[in-house]
Amino acid sequence: MTANRGLTDRLIEWFDVRTRHRTARHVLLDEEIPAGTGWIFTLGSVLLALIGVQLLTGAFLTLYYAPTPDHAYESVRFISSTAAGRMVRGIHHFGASFLVVFLVLHLLRVVILGSYKSPRELTWLSGLALLGLVLAFALTGYLLPWDQRAFWATVVTINIARLEPVAGEAIAAIMQGGSTIGALTLTRWYSAHVIFLPTLLVLLVVAHLVLMRLQGSSGRPVRPKAGKAFPFYPYQAFRDTVVVTLVLLAVVAFAWRGMPPLEGPADPTDAGYIPRPEWYFLGLFQLLKYFPGRWEVVGAIIIPGLAAAFLALLPWIDRGPERDPRRRPLIMIAVMVGVLAVTVLTTLGWRDRPQTAAPDVWTMREIGGRAIAGYSGCAKCHNETGVADSLETIAFTRGAEWVEGHATDPEMIAPGLREPPAARSEREIAAMVAYVRRITRQPYPGYPKDIETAATVWARYCVGCHVIDGDGGHDGPELSHAGREHDIAKLKEWIVDPEAVDPDADMPAFGDRLSPEQLDAIASFLASRK
Amino acid sequence: MPSTDPASEPSSLPGRRRALALLVNSTVAVIGGALAALLGVFAIRPARGSSRDRWVRAGTLSDLTANVPMPRVLAVPREDGWYRARSRETVFLVWNGAREVKVFSATCTHLGCQVLWDAKSKHFKCPCHGGVYSAAGEVLDGPPPRPLDIVEAKIEGADDTILVRV
């Protein structure tokens, strides 16, 4: 025992002579903390821990991620295919949100307690730069999964950059890389996200910490009379550890509870997609809506720019030595107005979401597509033991045109492998595409037989001219609420022979194309739409 | 508030200081350990289904002549993590004239060249290092260490479809 201890001590001594680790430890941990410094001063450590977790999880995600339009989406799906992958991606995704939240809290703490005042102006500016950097991380990271959300949010981001006066076009061109948002944009944003921004981040964090240590912790604005300064370790470190643990547990809880969203793969031709930014950009997103047309630059650039300039100049605007918030009423009013504005805008942005069917409810087209894929014989090859992956697990990144070719021309993908199938109409193909897009993201929840029958009829015929829940053609009237005006009998009459009901009707008769069962199903489905 | 707060009143008592230090150190160790375990599992987990076998159609009996090996190139779907590719693999189908087909891999068991069927000598010959196999896949001459690999096959359906497991 004593011999062991002697050896350990000697080893530590040996290292200390060569590395001075005891001195390093002393410099790092024995910092003097002013008396009265409490729990509110743990926010910086929370940020440091969150940044560390983001760097680690991010580095490990690059083991599997591939930054090309052909593979990015598949590689993210692959990451999400195991529990550990879901967890790592979840922590990285929700950790980013927590980082933004705690950055804002840390900033508020510094503003309210006047910690930015002389001689800490540069610490304050480096902190603001870090805030900007983290938002740049959020923006660049958002594109990487290459799903619909990612793609269309980036379209909006680049268009906003275009609004900047004078250099807007040039900046947008640099962000975009190529002539369209595509392969060059993705590699560029990936490099920024994993190489350039992290390097800057580490340098700035180090600068921020060195400056903080040089000037010492600002402590409370009004020092308690009793009490003396105490060392950081283990007293303040204890508070830091408690808060950091709670925050990390919260991040893990989010990652555990919900998978980060992954929508369908990016489809640049799907102009109907309504993009929404990540929640912490919703305030800016909402602000844009109040400045349409040529005034857009006010909401996109001028107001955020003025807010940033105000923050940057704060140490020179609020110059007096007084740090007590109760004696700085103007600054406190400005802070409250700012917080209120951001909260209101974010809430409004949150509530103002487009009216679409709930995302986990299947559309009629998708349900119908399932039956059409069924009688089209897709499962002959696409099954567990077949030549091709089953539809549930397929790597589906193709558009309708490719699927049409694939479904109608067997030579296209696998020569000699199968007989040419019966021809399928454009609408049937579209339904199968919709179905495959859905099934690769969500297992079939199961719908009653008559809904399935109605959906098949709907997807084969009706959807060409009629809309339900925002999906369909516009030549005929919308049928989302068909049941409000007509009962089953009337709907049946109409479907069987429209001209018999209204001689001017443009709709073709379906009486001899539908079986009595199909007619019943579609009519009672439409009648149920109140 | 700070009188109830264990850390607020820095005590000169070494016991309290040690207890706090222990708490901090062990919590940091637990967090670090958990993160390392998660990232470790994430990094070394085996790729999903990389070696799943499939039955692939390799023609019908009517394409074959009894006891004459017929080469077939199969497109074999390969799952490589998130990357899906098709590799091409050559096999020889040998029909015994009844309802049985023997399927040989065309890959020489020596160093992996593709063997060819020599109709004159009725042998498989490897062009690389002179390996010779009989029509039954047995080594007759040259360096190959073992007979040609046999691929599992079955005949199915009314049209006598030959399915090969790859």
HADDOCK unambig.tbl for C-alpha pairs under 7 A between the chains (distance, minus, plus):
assign (segid A and resid 60 and name CA) (segid B and resid 39 and name CA) 6.90 0.50 0.50
assign (segid A and resid 60 and name CA) (segid B and resid 43 and name CA) 6.96 0.50 0.50
assign (segid A and resid 74 and name CA) (segid B and resid 82 and name CA) 5.67 0.50 0.50
assign (segid A and resid 75 and name CA) (segid B and resid 82 and name CA) 5.17 0.50 0.50
assign (segid A and resid 78 and name CA) (segid B and resid 82 and name CA) 5.51 0.50 0.50
assign (segid A and resid 84 and name CA) (segid B and resid 38 and name CA) 6.41 0.50 0.50
assign (segid A and resid 84 and name CA) (segid B and resid 41 and name CA) 6.64 0.50 0.50
assign (segid A and resid 84 and name CA) (segid B and resid 42 and name CA) 5.30 0.50 0.50
assign (segid A and resid 85 and name CA) (segid B and resid 42 and name CA) 5.88 0.50 0.50
assign (segid A and resid 230 and name CA) (segid B and resid 10 and name CA) 6.29 0.50 0.50
assign (segid A and resid 234 and name CA) (segid B and resid 17 and name CA) 6.75 0.50 0.50
assign (segid A and resid 234 and name CA) (segid B and resid 20 and name CA) 5.93 0.50 0.50
assign (segid A and resid 234 and name CA) (segid B and resid 21 and name CA) 5.14 0.50 0.50
assign (segid A and resid 235 and name CA) (segid B and resid 7 and name CA) 5.16 0.50 0.50
assign (segid A and resid 235 and name CA) (segid B and resid 10 and name CA) 6.80 0.50 0.50
assign (segid A and resid 237 and name CA) (segid B and resid 24 and name CA) 6.92 0.50 0.50
assign (segid A and resid 238 and name CA) (segid B and resid 20 and name CA) 6.42 0.50 0.50
assign (segid A and resid 238 and name CA) (segid B and resid 24 and name CA) 5.65 0.50 0.50
assign (segid A and resid 241 and name CA) (segid B and resid 24 and name CA) 6.14 0.50 0.50
assign (segid A and resid 385 and name CA) (segid B and resid 54 and name CA) 5.49 0.50 0.50
assign (segid A and resid 385 and name CA) (segid B and resid 55 and name CA) 6.45 0.50 0.50
assign (segid A and resid 386 and name CA) (segid B and resid 54 and name CA) 6.32 0.50 0.50
assign (segid A and resid 386 and name CA) (segid B and resid 55 and name CA) 6.40 0.50 0.50
assign (segid A and resid 387 and name CA) (segid B and resid 54 and name CA) 6.54 0.50 0.50
assign (segid A and resid 387 and name CA) (segid B and resid 55 and name CA) 6.75 0.50 0.50
assign (segid A and resid 387 and name CA) (segid B and resid 56 and name CA) 5.72 0.50 0.50
assign (segid A and resid 417 and name CA) (segid B and resid 57 and name CA) 7.00 0.50 0.50
